Amino acid sequence: MTRIETIAEGVTDKWVTIYALCEPIGKWRVGEPRYVGKTIQHAGDRQKAHIRIARRAPRLPVHWWLKRQLDTGATLCLTHLEHVPPGGDWAERERYWITKLRSEGARLLNMTEGGEGLAGLRMAEAHKAKIAAALRTGATFSCQRCGKLFWRKRRDVIKGHNKFCSRECSNRRHHELP
């Protein structure tokens, strides 16, 4: 299946660049490739985006690696591997480069075989459960009006929305029976 990069509705006339982020060696030398990606942006813009993500919110192995590089004062080395013409199968070419570089011994930080972005990432059920538990912040409370137990997210607790189980209980007058 050929994937066509759609920029906006009906616009597919951009070239796709397959690139590698590499270990920096000195100021002008490039070392081992560590990540393969694709972009329709100018290489400098994509490079800035990688740096921005690494500094603000590193969440993937490539971001953590890049953050360590930046913390030591190294510069990001982005190398063009291939330009894919409009209508070309960039996903297949990205997979080709990841496979080729890994077979040559490159310790790539890509989490998938390429061509799909994070949509192709398969997480173990235990890992999904761990993420869900970390995101599930909050507590259980007892309604001041009816006594029913209810759960509230942390952000609602901070706002003080943890006294009543429902809007109905909250709006009920004091003299009404539960």
Rosetta constraint file for C-alpha pairs under 8 A:
AtomPair CA 2 CA 88 HARMONIC 7.27 0.50
AtomPair CA 2 CA 89 HARMONIC 5.11 0.50
AtomPair CA 2 CA 91 HARMONIC 7.93 0.50
AtomPair CA 3 CA 87 HARMONIC 7.63 0.50
AtomPair CA 3 CA 88 HARMONIC 7.50 0.50
AtomPair CA 3 CA 89 HARMONIC 5.49 0.50
AtomPair CA 3 CA 90 HARMONIC 7.01 0.50
AtomPair CA 3 CA 91 HARMONIC 6.68 0.50
AtomPair CA 4 CA 12 HARMONIC 6.86 0.50
AtomPair CA 4 CA 86 HARMONIC 7.52 0.50
AtomPair CA 4 CA 87 HARMONIC 5.32 0.50
AtomPair CA 4 CA 88 HARMONIC 6.80 0.50
AtomPair CA 4 CA 89 HARMONIC 6.74 0.50
AtomPair CA 4 CA 90 HARMONIC 7.78 0.50
AtomPair CA 5 CA 12 HARMONIC 5.97 0.50
AtomPair CA 5 CA 14 HARMONIC 7.72 0.50
AtomPair CA 5 CA 16 HARMONIC 7.80 0.50
AtomPair CA 5 CA 86 HARMONIC 7.81 0.50
AtomPair CA 5 CA 87 HARMONIC 7.43 0.50
AtomPair CA 6 CA 10 HARMONIC 7.12 0.50
AtomPair CA 6 CA 11 HARMONIC 5.88 0.50
AtomPair CA 6 CA 12 HARMONIC 4.96 0.50
AtomPair CA 7 CA 11 HARMONIC 5.58 0.50
AtomPair CA 7 CA 12 HARMONIC 6.11 0.50
AtomPair CA 7 CA 14 HARMONIC 7.71 0.50
AtomPair CA 8 CA 12 HARMONIC 7.72 0.50
AtomPair CA 12 CA 86 HARMONIC 6.48 0.50
AtomPair CA 12 CA 87 HARMONIC 7.16 0.50
AtomPair CA 13 CA 86 HARMONIC 5.14 0.50
AtomPair CA 13 CA 87 HARMONIC 7.57 0.50
AtomPair CA 14 CA 40 HARMONIC 6.58 0.50
AtomPair CA 14 CA 85 HARMONIC 7.37 0.50
AtomPair CA 14 CA 86 HARMONIC 5.49 0.50
AtomPair CA 15 CA 40 HARMONIC 6.34 0.50
AtomPair CA 15 CA 83 HARMONIC 6.55 0.50
AtomPair CA 15 CA 84 HARMONIC 5.68 0.50
AtomPair CA 15 CA 85 HARMONIC 4.84 0.50
AtomPair CA 15 CA 86 HARMONIC 5.16 0.50
AtomPair CA 16 CA 38 HARMONIC 6.59 0.50
AtomPair CA 16 CA 39 HARMONIC 5.68 0.50
AtomPair CA 16 CA 40 HARMONIC 4.87 0.50
AtomPair CA 16 CA 83 HARMONIC 5.77 0.50
AtomPair CA 16 CA 84 HARMONIC 5.02 0.50
AtomPair CA 16 CA 85 HARMONIC 6.61 0.50
AtomPair CA 16 CA 86 HARMONIC 7.33 0.50
AtomPair CA 16 CA 90 HARMONIC 6.71 0.50
AtomPair CA 17 CA 38 HARMONIC 5.46 0.50
AtomPair CA 17 CA 39 HARMONIC 5.33 0.50
AtomPair CA 17 CA 40 HARMONIC 6.27 0.50
AtomPair CA 17 CA 80 HARMONIC 6.96 0.50
AtomPair CA 17 CA 81 HARMONIC 7.53 0.50
AtomPair CA 17 CA 82 HARMONIC 5.92 0.50
AtomPair CA 17 CA 83 HARMONIC 4.56 0.50
AtomPair CA 17 CA 84 HARMONIC 6.18 0.50
AtomPair CA 18 CA 36 HARMONIC 7.14 0.50
AtomPair CA 18 CA 37 HARMONIC 5.77 0.50
AtomPair CA 18 CA 38 HARMONIC 4.42 0.50
AtomPair CA 18 CA 39 HARMONIC 6.69 0.50
AtomPair CA 18 CA 80 HARMONIC 6.30 0.50
AtomPair CA 18 CA 81 HARMONIC 5.48 0.50
AtomPair CA 18 CA 82 HARMONIC 5.14 0.50
AtomPair CA 18 CA 83 HARMONIC 6.21 0.50
AtomPair CA 18 CA 84 HARMONIC 7.51 0.50
AtomPair CA 18 CA 90 HARMONIC 7.68 0.50
AtomPair CA 18 CA 93 HARMONIC 7.63 0.50
AtomPair CA 18 CA 94 HARMONIC 6.32 0.50
AtomPair CA 19 CA 36 HARMONIC 5.69 0.50
AtomPair CA 19 CA 37 HARMONIC 5.45 0.50
AtomPair CA 19 CA 38 HARMONIC 6.02 0.50
AtomPair CA 19 CA 39 HARMONIC 7.88 0.50
AtomPair CA 19 CA 78 HARMONIC 6.64 0.50
AtomPair CA 19 CA 79 HARMONIC 5.49 0.50
AtomPair CA 19 CA 80 HARMONIC 4.46 0.50
AtomPair CA 19 CA 81 HARMONIC 5.02 0.50
AtomPair CA 19 CA 82 HARMONIC 6.95 0.50
AtomPair CA 20 CA 33 HARMONIC 5.89 0.50
AtomPair CA 20 CA 34 HARMONIC 7.02 0.50
AtomPair CA 20 CA 35 HARMONIC 5.43 0.50
AtomPair CA 20 CA 36 HARMONIC 4.39 0.50
AtomPair CA 20 CA 37 HARMONIC 6.30 0.50
AtomPair CA 20 CA 78 HARMONIC 5.70 0.50
AtomPair CA 20 CA 79 HARMONIC 5.19 0.50
AtomPair CA 20 CA 80 HARMONIC 6.52 0.50
AtomPair CA 20 CA 81 HARMONIC 6.74 0.50
AtomPair CA 21 CA 33 HARMONIC 5.77 0.50
AtomPair CA 21 CA 34 HARMONIC 5.72 0.50
AtomPair CA 21 CA 35 HARMONIC 5.12 0.50
AtomPair CA 21 CA 36 HARMONIC 6.48 0.50
AtomPair CA 21 CA 76 HARMONIC 7.18 0.50
AtomPair CA 21 CA 77 HARMONIC 5.66 0.50
AtomPair CA 21 CA 78 HARMONIC 4.65 0.50
AtomPair CA 21 CA 79 HARMONIC 6.41 0.50
AtomPair CA 22 CA 30 HARMONIC 6.24 0.50
AtomPair CA 22 CA 31 HARMONIC 5.67 0.50
AtomPair CA 22 CA 32 HARMONIC 5.38 0.50
AtomPair CA 22 CA 33 HARMONIC 4.06 0.50
AtomPair CA 22 CA 34 HARMONIC 5.30 0.50
AtomPair CA 22 CA 35 HARMONIC 7.06 0.50
AtomPair CA 22 CA 76 HARMONIC 7.46 0.50
AtomPair CA 22 CA 77 HARMONIC 5.31 0.50
AtomPair CA 22 CA 78 HARMONIC 6.31 0.50
AtomPair CA 22 CA 79 HARMONIC 7.24 0.50
AtomPair CA 23 CA 30 HARMONIC 6.23 0.50
AtomPair CA 23 CA 31 HARMONIC 4.61 0.50
AtomPair CA 23 CA 32 HARMONIC 5.30 0.50
AtomPair CA 23 CA 33 HARMONIC 6.32 0.50
AtomPair CA 23 CA 34 HARMONIC 6.76 0.50
AtomPair CA 23 CA 76 HARMONIC 7.86 0.50
AtomPair CA 23 CA 77 HARMONIC 6.78 0.50
AtomPair CA 24 CA 29 HARMONIC 6.59 0.50
AtomPair CA 24 CA 30 HARMONIC 5.20 0.50
AtomPair CA 24 CA 31 HARMONIC 5.59 0.50
AtomPair CA 24 CA 74 HARMONIC 6.69 0.50
AtomPair CA 24 CA 75 HARMONIC 6.69 0.50
AtomPair CA 24 CA 76 HARMONIC 6.82 0.50
AtomPair CA 24 CA 77 HARMONIC 5.94 0.50
AtomPair CA 25 CA 29 HARMONIC 5.04 0.50
AtomPair CA 25 CA 30 HARMONIC 5.51 0.50
AtomPair CA 25 CA 31 HARMONIC 5.75 0.50
AtomPair CA 26 CA 30 HARMONIC 7.98 0.50
AtomPair CA 27 CA 75 HARMONIC 7.86 0.50
AtomPair CA 30 CA 77 HARMONIC 6.54 0.50
AtomPair CA 32 CA 106 HARMONIC 6.48 0.50
AtomPair CA 32 CA 107 HARMONIC 7.98 0.50
AtomPair CA 33 CA 101 HARMONIC 7.66 0.50
AtomPair CA 33 CA 106 HARMONIC 6.19 0.50
AtomPair CA 33 CA 107 HARMONIC 7.45 0.50
AtomPair CA 33 CA 108 HARMONIC 6.72 0.50
AtomPair CA 34 CA 62 HARMONIC 7.74 0.50
AtomPair CA 34 CA 106 HARMONIC 6.81 0.50
AtomPair CA 34 CA 107 HARMONIC 5.94 0.50
AtomPair CA 34 CA 108 HARMONIC 4.33 0.50
AtomPair CA 34 CA 109 HARMONIC 5.73 0.50
AtomPair CA 34 CA 110 HARMONIC 7.97 0.50
AtomPair CA 35 CA 62 HARMONIC 6.78 0.50
AtomPair CA 35 CA 108 HARMONIC 5.14 0.50
AtomPair CA 35 CA 109 HARMONIC 5.36 0.50
AtomPair CA 35 CA 110 HARMONIC 5.72 0.50
AtomPair CA 36 CA 94 HARMONIC 7.25 0.50
AtomPair CA 36 CA 97 HARMONIC 7.36 0.50
AtomPair CA 36 CA 98 HARMONIC 6.37 0.50
AtomPair CA 36 CA 108 HARMONIC 7.50 0.50
AtomPair CA 36 CA 110 HARMONIC 6.83 0.50
AtomPair CA 37 CA 94 HARMONIC 6.95 0.50
AtomPair CA 37 CA 114 HARMONIC 8.00 0.50
AtomPair CA 38 CA 90 HARMONIC 7.84 0.50
AtomPair CA 38 CA 94 HARMONIC 7.09 0.50
AtomPair CA 39 CA 43 HARMONIC 7.69 0.50
AtomPair CA 39 CA 46 HARMONIC 7.00 0.50
AtomPair CA 41 CA 45 HARMONIC 6.25 0.50
AtomPair CA 41 CA 46 HARMONIC 6.08 0.50
AtomPair CA 42 CA 46 HARMONIC 6.44 0.50
AtomPair CA 43 CA 47 HARMONIC 6.06 0.50
AtomPair CA 43 CA 78 HARMONIC 7.73 0.50
AtomPair CA 44 CA 48 HARMONIC 6.22 0.50
AtomPair CA 45 CA 49 HARMONIC 6.24 0.50
AtomPair CA 46 CA 50 HARMONIC 6.32 0.50
AtomPair CA 47 CA 51 HARMONIC 6.39 0.50
AtomPair CA 47 CA 76 HARMONIC 7.40 0.50
AtomPair CA 47 CA 78 HARMONIC 7.00 0.50
AtomPair CA 48 CA 52 HARMONIC 6.06 0.50
AtomPair CA 49 CA 53 HARMONIC 6.21 0.50
AtomPair CA 50 CA 54 HARMONIC 6.15 0.50
AtomPair CA 50 CA 63 HARMONIC 7.42 0.50
AtomPair CA 51 CA 55 HARMONIC 6.17 0.50
AtomPair CA 51 CA 66 HARMONIC 7.38 0.50
AtomPair CA 51 CA 67 HARMONIC 7.77 0.50
AtomPair CA 51 CA 76 HARMONIC 7.90 0.50
AtomPair CA 52 CA 56 HARMONIC 6.05 0.50
AtomPair CA 53 CA 57 HARMONIC 5.43 0.50
AtomPair CA 53 CA 58 HARMONIC 5.95 0.50
AtomPair CA 53 CA 63 HARMONIC 6.88 0.50
AtomPair CA 54 CA 58 HARMONIC 4.71 0.50
AtomPair CA 54 CA 63 HARMONIC 4.65 0.50
AtomPair CA 54 CA 64 HARMONIC 6.58 0.50
AtomPair CA 54 CA 66 HARMONIC 6.16 0.50
AtomPair CA 54 CA 67 HARMONIC 5.18 0.50
AtomPair CA 55 CA 67 HARMONIC 6.22 0.50
AtomPair CA 58 CA 63 HARMONIC 4.83 0.50
AtomPair CA 58 CA 64 HARMONIC 5.70 0.50
AtomPair CA 58 CA 67 HARMONIC 7.52 0.50
AtomPair CA 59 CA 63 HARMONIC 6.33 0.50
AtomPair CA 59 CA 64 HARMONIC 7.14 0.50
AtomPair CA 60 CA 64 HARMONIC 6.47 0.50
AtomPair CA 61 CA 65 HARMONIC 6.14 0.50
AtomPair CA 61 CA 109 HARMONIC 6.04 0.50
AtomPair CA 61 CA 110 HARMONIC 7.87 0.50
AtomPair CA 62 CA 66 HARMONIC 6.03 0.50
AtomPair CA 62 CA 109 HARMONIC 5.59 0.50
AtomPair CA 62 CA 110 HARMONIC 7.25 0.50
AtomPair CA 63 CA 67 HARMONIC 6.01 0.50
AtomPair CA 64 CA 68 HARMONIC 6.31 0.50
AtomPair CA 65 CA 69 HARMONIC 6.38 0.50
AtomPair CA 66 CA 70 HARMONIC 6.19 0.50
AtomPair CA 66 CA 76 HARMONIC 7.59 0.50
AtomPair CA 67 CA 71 HARMONIC 6.01 0.50
AtomPair CA 68 CA 72 HARMONIC 6.42 0.50
AtomPair CA 69 CA 73 HARMONIC 6.65 0.50
AtomPair CA 69 CA 74 HARMONIC 5.32 0.50
AtomPair CA 69 CA 75 HARMONIC 7.24 0.50
AtomPair CA 69 CA 76 HARMONIC 7.67 0.50
AtomPair CA 70 CA 74 HARMONIC 5.27 0.50
AtomPair CA 70 CA 75 HARMONIC 6.48 0.50
AtomPair CA 70 CA 76 HARMONIC 7.60 0.50
AtomPair CA 81 CA 97 HARMONIC 7.95 0.50
AtomPair CA 84 CA 88 HARMONIC 5.76 0.50
AtomPair CA 84 CA 89 HARMONIC 7.35 0.50
AtomPair CA 84 CA 90 HARMONIC 5.95 0.50
AtomPair CA 84 CA 93 HARMONIC 7.91 0.50
AtomPair CA 89 CA 93 HARMONIC 6.61 0.50
AtomPair CA 90 CA 94 HARMONIC 6.08 0.50
AtomPair CA 90 CA 115 HARMONIC 7.23 0.50
AtomPair CA 91 CA 95 HARMONIC 6.28 0.50
AtomPair CA 91 CA 114 HARMONIC 6.76 0.50
AtomPair CA 91 CA 115 HARMONIC 3.74 0.50
AtomPair CA 91 CA 116 HARMONIC 6.88 0.50
AtomPair CA 92 CA 96 HARMONIC 6.12 0.50
AtomPair CA 92 CA 114 HARMONIC 7.94 0.50
AtomPair CA 92 CA 115 HARMONIC 6.24 0.50
AtomPair CA 93 CA 97 HARMONIC 6.31 0.50
AtomPair CA 93 CA 115 HARMONIC 7.87 0.50
AtomPair CA 94 CA 98 HARMONIC 6.29 0.50
AtomPair CA 94 CA 114 HARMONIC 5.67 0.50
AtomPair CA 94 CA 115 HARMONIC 5.76 0.50
AtomPair CA 95 CA 99 HARMONIC 6.08 0.50
AtomPair CA 95 CA 113 HARMONIC 5.80 0.50
AtomPair CA 95 CA 114 HARMONIC 4.63 0.50
AtomPair CA 95 CA 115 HARMONIC 5.84 0.50
AtomPair CA 96 CA 100 HARMONIC 5.98 0.50
AtomPair CA 97 CA 101 HARMONIC 5.96 0.50
AtomPair CA 98 CA 102 HARMONIC 6.05 0.50
AtomPair CA 98 CA 108 HARMONIC 7.71 0.50
AtomPair CA 98 CA 113 HARMONIC 6.61 0.50
AtomPair CA 98 CA 114 HARMONIC 6.83 0.50
AtomPair CA 99 CA 103 HARMONIC 6.08 0.50
AtomPair CA 99 CA 113 HARMONIC 7.36 0.50
AtomPair CA 100 CA 104 HARMONIC 6.37 0.50
AtomPair CA 101 CA 105 HARMONIC 6.51 0.50
AtomPair CA 101 CA 106 HARMONIC 5.38 0.50
AtomPair CA 101 CA 108 HARMONIC 7.85 0.50
AtomPair CA 102 CA 106 HARMONIC 4.82 0.50
AtomPair CA 102 CA 107 HARMONIC 6.62 0.50
AtomPair CA 102 CA 108 HARMONIC 6.74 0.50
AtomPair CA 110 CA 114 HARMONIC 7.62 0.50
AtomPair CA 111 CA 118 HARMONIC 7.93 0.50
AtomPair CA 111 CA 121 HARMONIC 6.80 0.50
AtomPair CA 112 CA 117 HARMONIC 7.69 0.50
AtomPair CA 112 CA 118 HARMONIC 7.49 0.50
AtomPair CA 112 CA 120 HARMONIC 6.55 0.50
AtomPair CA 112 CA 121 HARMONIC 5.92 0.50
AtomPair CA 116 CA 120 HARMONIC 5.42 0.50
AtomPair CA 117 CA 121 HARMONIC 7.75 0.50
AtomPair CA 123 CA 127 HARMONIC 6.31 0.50
AtomPair CA 123 CA 128 HARMONIC 6.48 0.50
AtomPair CA 124 CA 128 HARMONIC 6.37 0.50
AtomPair CA 125 CA 129 HARMONIC 6.15 0.50
AtomPair CA 126 CA 130 HARMONIC 6.21 0.50
AtomPair CA 127 CA 131 HARMONIC 6.31 0.50
AtomPair CA 128 CA 132 HARMONIC 6.16 0.50
AtomPair CA 129 CA 133 HARMONIC 6.09 0.50
AtomPair CA 130 CA 134 HARMONIC 6.28 0.50
AtomPair CA 131 CA 135 HARMONIC 6.28 0.50
AtomPair CA 132 CA 136 HARMONIC 6.08 0.50
AtomPair CA 133 CA 137 HARMONIC 7.71 0.50
AtomPair CA 136 CA 153 HARMONIC 7.52 0.50
AtomPair CA 137 CA 153 HARMONIC 5.90 0.50
AtomPair CA 137 CA 154 HARMONIC 5.51 0.50
AtomPair CA 138 CA 151 HARMONIC 7.13 0.50
AtomPair CA 138 CA 152 HARMONIC 5.56 0.50
AtomPair CA 138 CA 153 HARMONIC 4.26 0.50
AtomPair CA 138 CA 154 HARMONIC 4.16 0.50
AtomPair CA 138 CA 155 HARMONIC 7.81 0.50
AtomPair CA 138 CA 157 HARMONIC 7.28 0.50
AtomPair CA 139 CA 151 HARMONIC 5.62 0.50
AtomPair CA 139 CA 152 HARMONIC 5.78 0.50
AtomPair CA 139 CA 153 HARMONIC 6.84 0.50
AtomPair CA 139 CA 154 HARMONIC 7.20 0.50
AtomPair CA 140 CA 149 HARMONIC 6.63 0.50
AtomPair CA 140 CA 150 HARMONIC 5.48 0.50
AtomPair CA 140 CA 151 HARMONIC 4.26 0.50
AtomPair CA 140 CA 152 HARMONIC 6.46 0.50
AtomPair CA 141 CA 149 HARMONIC 5.58 0.50
AtomPair CA 141 CA 150 HARMONIC 5.41 0.50
AtomPair CA 141 CA 151 HARMONIC 6.12 0.50
AtomPair CA 141 CA 152 HARMONIC 7.60 0.50
AtomPair CA 141 CA 162 HARMONIC 6.71 0.50
AtomPair CA 141 CA 163 HARMONIC 7.49 0.50
AtomPair CA 142 CA 147 HARMONIC 5.30 0.50
AtomPair CA 142 CA 148 HARMONIC 5.56 0.50
AtomPair CA 142 CA 149 HARMONIC 4.49 0.50
AtomPair CA 142 CA 150 HARMONIC 6.32 0.50
AtomPair CA 142 CA 163 HARMONIC 7.39 0.50
AtomPair CA 142 CA 164 HARMONIC 7.56 0.50
AtomPair CA 142 CA 165 HARMONIC 7.53 0.50
AtomPair CA 143 CA 147 HARMONIC 4.56 0.50
AtomPair CA 143 CA 148 HARMONIC 5.27 0.50
AtomPair CA 143 CA 149 HARMONIC 6.27 0.50
AtomPair CA 143 CA 150 HARMONIC 7.21 0.50
AtomPair CA 143 CA 162 HARMONIC 7.91 0.50
AtomPair CA 143 CA 163 HARMONIC 5.68 0.50
AtomPair CA 143 CA 164 HARMONIC 4.51 0.50
AtomPair CA 143 CA 165 HARMONIC 5.20 0.50
AtomPair CA 144 CA 163 HARMONIC 5.80 0.50
AtomPair CA 144 CA 164 HARMONIC 5.85 0.50
AtomPair CA 145 CA 164 HARMONIC 6.64 0.50
AtomPair CA 145 CA 169 HARMONIC 6.18 0.50
AtomPair CA 145 CA 170 HARMONIC 7.67 0.50
AtomPair CA 145 CA 178 HARMONIC 6.60 0.50
AtomPair CA 146 CA 169 HARMONIC 7.29 0.50
AtomPair CA 146 CA 178 HARMONIC 5.47 0.50
AtomPair CA 148 CA 165 HARMONIC 6.81 0.50
AtomPair CA 149 CA 165 HARMONIC 7.25 0.50
AtomPair CA 150 CA 165 HARMONIC 5.72 0.50
AtomPair CA 152 CA 156 HARMONIC 6.24 0.50
AtomPair CA 152 CA 157 HARMONIC 6.45 0.50
AtomPair CA 152 CA 161 HARMONIC 7.83 0.50
AtomPair CA 152 CA 162 HARMONIC 6.53 0.50
AtomPair CA 153 CA 157 HARMONIC 6.40 0.50
AtomPair CA 154 CA 158 HARMONIC 6.22 0.50
AtomPair CA 155 CA 159 HARMONIC 6.48 0.50
AtomPair CA 156 CA 160 HARMONIC 6.34 0.50
AtomPair CA 156 CA 161 HARMONIC 5.18 0.50
AtomPair CA 156 CA 162 HARMONIC 6.96 0.50
AtomPair CA 157 CA 161 HARMONIC 5.41 0.50
AtomPair CA 157 CA 162 HARMONIC 5.48 0.50
AtomPair CA 163 CA 170 HARMONIC 7.97 0.50
AtomPair CA 164 CA 169 HARMONIC 5.99 0.50
AtomPair CA 164 CA 170 HARMONIC 5.55 0.50
AtomPair CA 165 CA 169 HARMONIC 6.57 0.50
AtomPair CA 165 CA 170 HARMONIC 7.68 0.50
AtomPair CA 166 CA 170 HARMONIC 6.28 0.50
AtomPair CA 167 CA 171 HARMONIC 6.06 0.50
AtomPair CA 168 CA 172 HARMONIC 6.13 0.50
AtomPair CA 172 CA 176 HARMONIC 6.79 0.50
